[in-house]
Structures are given as C-alpha cells and as structure tokens.
Amino acid sequence: MSPGARMIDLNADLGEEITDDAALLALVSSANVACGYHAGNDAIMRAVCEEATRRGVAVGAQVSYLDRENFGRVSLDVTSAVLRDQVADQVGALAAHAEAAGTTVAYVKPHGALYNRVVHDGDQATAVLDGSGQLPVLGLPGGVLLDLAAGRGRVVRREGFPDRGYTPEGTLVPRDRPGALVQAEGDIVAHALSLAPDVNSLCLHGDSPGALAHAVAVRRALEAAGWGVAPCG
C-alpha cells in the first residue's frame, strides 16, 4: 500500500461460539470480543485474545446486557447504575485476558440490543461510558453514544454495516423487519464500498450463511479500490 493511502478498519464479533473465529481473525484488523454476558467465557476470551495478539489484531470489549438466553438481542430496562457496573465488569474481565495474552483492550463496542438502545437512550449511553473508563468508543454515526463520548473528549470511531439495512434516519433496520439483512454478496460488497469513505470501521458479521465468503469478498474489494486495512489509530 502506497504512502498516504486511505485506511479502513475491519471488525468482527468474535468469541460468541457461533462464528469461525480463526478464519475471521485472518481477515479483520479489530476483534469485538464477547465478554461473557451474551456469549463467551473465560477460556474463549483468552483464546481469542491470544490469536488476535499473534496476528496483530486489536481487541475490543463487546459489552452487552446480561442476557445469554436471548443472545443480548432484547432491550432491557436496567438502571443506569446496574448497567454501568455490568459494563465495567465485562471490560475488566476482558482486560485481564488481554493482558495475559500480551495486549490491551483498545476500545469498547456495545452489542446487539444495547448497541441499538444507546443510539437514542442517553441514560444507557451514559452508563456505557461511565463503565468503560476512557476507552475509545465504536458505534453508529449520529447516535447519542458517540455524541456523548465526543463531548467527554473520548475518541469516537464511526462504524458501518455492509450486510445490514439502514432506515432513512441512518439507524439499522431492526432484525425482525423486512430489509434488515443485505444477503447478496454483490450488494454487500457495493454497500461496503459506499460506506467506507464515511466511517472508520466496517463490521463483518460471521454468523449467517455465506458470511465468511462475503467477508473475504469485502476485504478484496476494498483493497482493490485502494483501501488499506488496519486497526483504527
């Protein structure tokens, strides 16, 4: 890649026991590691951190509601204090495994229903920030979470989803509604290329049929278009 080339981060949700972690770690530059509240456990966190370290992939805390039964995809009305402590618990757990693997937690990203909730819920967004120290924050552009983080002087990283549909307001179409998922590989690639100039990171989901092949296609298309892939600085 030539000096001055455009750079993009590619991230994936890992450690969830449903994705080919090793294959995705060969493609991405950042790993959103499940911290045990919606999926994962200590052994899985340690394994992902070790492989990420070996490959030079950044490790991020993928924090969630305490809801393994629903995979963290149901919005919960927990108090700000409880959510703050839950986020801190998750970040702390991952930080211990990251340190043991020779790396550090580089950012925080909410998962599932919490990700969507903090786009518009100031109380829960504040709880996520209060529970995650001064970590950079990865989230949806235009949402309350990133606005509040920026107001605190936190580093914010704008994220795009090539395989997800967007509403006219720029939020993600809920998964239970038509148009929530972009499924054709060509459409996913085209969406990735259109999103890349306006975000810092693109999320490559690995939990749907053909997802790994789609991730490979997205990375190849980005590189062919002159993008370099690296963790956010």
C-alpha positions in Angstrom: 0.0 0.0 0.0 1.4 3.4 -1.0 2.1 6.2 1.5 -1.0 8.3 2.1 -3.4 5.5 1.1 -6.9 5.6 2.5 -7.2 3.3 5.6 -10.2 1.4 7.0 -10.6 -0.8 10.0 -12.5 -4.1 9.6 -14.0 -5.6 12.7 -15.9 -8.7 13.6 -17.9 -10.0 16.6 -15.8 -12.9 18.0 -15.8 -15.3 21.0 -19.5 -15.9 20.6 -19.2 -19.7 20.0 -21.1 -19.4 16.7 -18.5 -17.9 14.3 -15.3 -19.2 12.8 -13.1 -17.0 15.0 -9.8 -18.2 13.5 -10.9 -17.6 9.9 -12.2 -14.1 10.7 -9.1 -13.1 12.6 -7.2 -13.7 9.4 -9.4 -11.1 7.7 -10.1 -8.4 10.2 -8.0 -5.8 12.0 -10.1 -5.5 15.1 -11.9 -8.2 17.2 -15.0 -7.3 19.2 -14.7 -10.0 21.9 -17.8 -11.2 23.7 -17.2 -10.7 27.5 -19.5 -13.4 28.9 -22.8 -11.6 29.3 -24.4 -12.5 26.0 -21.9 -15.2 24.9 -18.4 -16.5 25.5 -16.5 -17.4 28.6 -13.0 -17.1 30.2 -11.4 -19.8 28.1 -12.8 -18.4 24.8 -11.9 -14.8 25.7 -8.3 -15.9 26.4 -8.1 -17.9 23.2 -9.4 -15.0 21.0 -7.0 -12.6 22.7 -4.0 -14.8 22.2 -4.8 -15.3 18.5 -5.6 -11.7 18.0 -2.2 -10.8 19.6 -0.4 -13.2 17.3 -2.0 -11.6 14.3 -1.7 -8.0 15.3 -5.5 -7.6 15.6 -6.8 -5.0 18.0 -9.0 -6.3 20.9 -12.2 -4.6 21.8 -14.7 -5.2 24.6 -18.1 -6.2 23.1 -20.3 -5.3 26.1 -23.9 -6.4 26.4 -26.9 -6.8 28.6 -26.7 -9.8 30.9 -28.9 -11.9 28.7 -27.4 -15.1 27.4 -30.8 -16.6 26.8 -31.6 -14.0 24.1 -28.0 -13.5 22.9 -28.2 -9.9 24.1 -30.7 -9.0 21.4 -33.6 -8.0 23.7 -33.6 -4.4 25.0 -33.7 -4.4 28.9 -34.7 -1.6 31.2 -31.9 -1.9 33.7 -30.9 1.0 35.8 -28.0 3.2 34.9 -26.1 2.1 37.9 -26.5 -1.6 37.2 -25.6 -1.2 33.6 -22.5 0.9 34.4 -21.3 -1.8 36.8 -22.1 -4.6 34.3 -20.1 -2.8 31.6 -17.2 -2.3 34.0 -17.3 -6.0 34.9 -17.2 -7.0 31.3 -14.4 -4.6 30.3 -12.4 -5.7 33.4 -12.8 -9.4 32.6 -11.6 -9.0 29.0 -8.7 -6.7 30.2 -7.3 -9.4 32.4 -7.3 -11.9 29.5 -5.9 -9.4 27.1 -3.1 -8.5 29.5 -2.3 -12.2 29.9 -2.1 -12.6 26.1 0.2 -9.6 25.8 -2.2 -7.0 24.6 -4.7 -4.4 25.9 -8.3 -3.6 25.4 -8.3 -1.0 22.6 -11.9 0.1 22.5 -15.5 -0.6 23.7 -18.4 -1.5 21.4 -22.0 -2.3 22.7 -23.6 -5.5 21.3 -27.0 -6.2 19.9 -29.9 -4.6 21.6 -27.6 -2.4 23.7 -25.9 -1.1 20.6 -29.2 0.0 19.2 -30.5 1.3 22.5 -27.6 3.7 23.1 -28.2 5.3 19.7 -31.1 7.2 21.3 -31.1 6.5 25.1 -28.9 9.0 26.9 -29.1 7.3 30.3 -27.9 3.9 29.0 -25.3 5.6 26.8 -24.0 7.4 29.8 -23.9 4.1 31.7 -21.8 2.5 29.0 -19.4 5.4 29.0 -19.2 5.5 32.8 -18.4 1.8 32.9 -15.7 1.8 30.3 -13.2 4.3 31.6 -11.6 6.3 28.8 -11.6 3.6 26.1 -12.3 4.8 22.5 -15.9 4.1 21.6 -17.1 2.3 18.4 -20.7 2.9 17.4 -23.2 4.2 15.0 -22.6 7.6 13.5 -25.1 10.2 14.7 -26.1 8.3 17.8 -26.3 9.6 21.3 -23.4 7.3 22.5 -20.9 8.8 20.1 -22.1 12.3 20.7 -21.8 12.0 24.5 -18.4 10.3 24.1 -17.1 13.1 22.0 -18.4 15.6 24.5 -16.3 14.0 27.1 -13.2 14.1 25.0 -13.3 10.4 24.3 -12.0 9.0 21.0 -15.0 8.0 18.8 -15.0 5.6 15.9 -17.8 5.6 13.4 -19.0 2.2 12.3 -20.8 0.9 9.2 -22.5 -2.4 8.4 -22.2 -3.7 4.8 -24.7 -6.6 5.5 -27.3 -4.6 7.3 -30.2 -2.4 6.0 -30.5 1.2 7.1 -33.5 3.4 7.8 -33.9 6.8 6.2 -32.7 8.2 9.6 -29.4 6.4 9.4 -30.2 3.7 12.1 -30.2 0.0 11.5 -33.4 -1.7 10.4 -34.5 -4.0 13.3 -33.6 -7.6 12.6 -37.3 -8.7 12.7 -38.3 -6.3 9.9 -38.0 -6.7 6.1 -34.8 -5.3 4.7 -32.8 -5.8 7.9 -30.2 -8.0 6.2 -28.4 -7.5 3.0 -27.8 -11.0 1.7 -26.4 -11.0 -1.8 -22.6 -10.9 -2.0 -22.6 -8.2 -4.7 -24.9 -6.0 -2.7 -22.8 -6.4 0.5 -19.6 -5.5 -1.4 -21.2 -2.5 -3.0 -22.6 -1.3 0.3 -19.1 -1.7 1.9 -17.5 0.5 -0.7 -20.2 3.1 -0.4 -19.9 3.2 3.4 -16.2 3.2 3.7 -15.5 6.9 3.0 -17.8 8.0 5.8 -16.8 5.6 8.6 -13.7 4.5 10.5 -14.6 0.8 10.7 -16.7 -1.7 8.9 -18.3 -4.7 10.7 -18.1 -8.1 9.0 -20.6 -10.4 10.6 -19.8 -14.0 10.6 -22.9 -15.6 12.0 -25.0 -16.1 8.8 -24.8 -18.5 5.8 -22.1 -17.4 3.4 -20.8 -14.7 5.8 -17.2 -15.8 5.7 -17.1 -15.7 1.9 -18.8 -12.3 2.0 -16.2 -11.1 4.4 -13.4 -12.3 2.0 -15.1 -10.5 -0.9 -15.5 -7.3 1.0 -11.8 -7.2 2.0 -10.7 -8.0 -1.5 -12.9 -5.3 -3.0 -11.7 -2.7 -0.5 -8.1 -3.4 -1.3 -8.8 -3.4 -5.0 -10.3 0.0 -4.6 -7.2 1.3 -2.9 -8.1 0.9 0.8 -5.5 -0.3 3.3 -6.8 -2.4 6.2 -5.5 -1.6 9.7 -6.8 -1.0 13.2 -8.0 2.5 14.0 -5.2 4.6 15.3 
